[in-house]
Amino acid sequence: MKYIGWAQLVLGLWILASPWILGFAYVNMAMWSSVLVGISIAILSLWELFGEKTED
């Protein structure tokens, strides 16, 4: 199910870039919320994709 991890990464990057793409970067709270959530989603999806796999 690697495609889900890649989809999550794309979603995180979209949320990260959305203040500038959609034009609401001048609203500080909305911009920082999008940036922090986007970074969080991107980091967690990268961890899921490339993190150490354990055998259960």
C-alpha positions in Angstrom: 0.0 0.0 0.0 2.8 2.4 -0.8 0.6 4.4 -3.0 -1.3 5.6 0.1 1.9 7.0 1.5 2.7 8.8 -1.7 -0.8 10.2 -1.8 -0.4 11.5 1.8 3.0 13.1 0.8 1.3 14.9 -2.1 -1.5 16.0 0.1 0.9 17.3 2.7 2.9 19.3 0.1 -0.3 20.7 -1.3 -1.5 21.9 2.1 2.0 23.3 2.7 1.9 25.3 -0.6 -1.8 26.2 -0.6 -1.5 29.6 1.1 0.6 30.9 -1.9 -1.2 28.9 -4.6 -4.7 29.9 -3.4 -3.7 33.4 -2.4 -4.3 33.6 1.4 -0.7 33.9 2.5 -1.5 37.4 3.9 -3.8 35.9 6.6 -1.1 35.0 9.1 -3.1 32.4 11.2 -4.4 30.6 8.1 -1.0 30.6 6.5 0.8 29.2 9.5 -1.8 26.6 10.2 -1.5 25.3 6.6 2.3 25.4 6.8 2.5 23.5 10.1 -0.1 20.9 9.1 1.4 20.4 5.7 4.9 19.9 7.1 3.5 17.5 9.7 1.7 15.4 7.1 4.7 15.4 4.8 7.1 14.3 7.6 4.8 11.6 8.8 4.2 10.2 5.3 8.0 10.2 4.6 8.5 8.4 7.8 5.9 5.8 6.8 7.4 5.4 3.3 11.1 5.3 4.2 11.2 4.5 7.9 12.7 1.3 9.2 10.4 -1.6 8.6 10.2 -4.3 11.4 9.1 -7.8 10.9 6.1 -8.6 13.2 
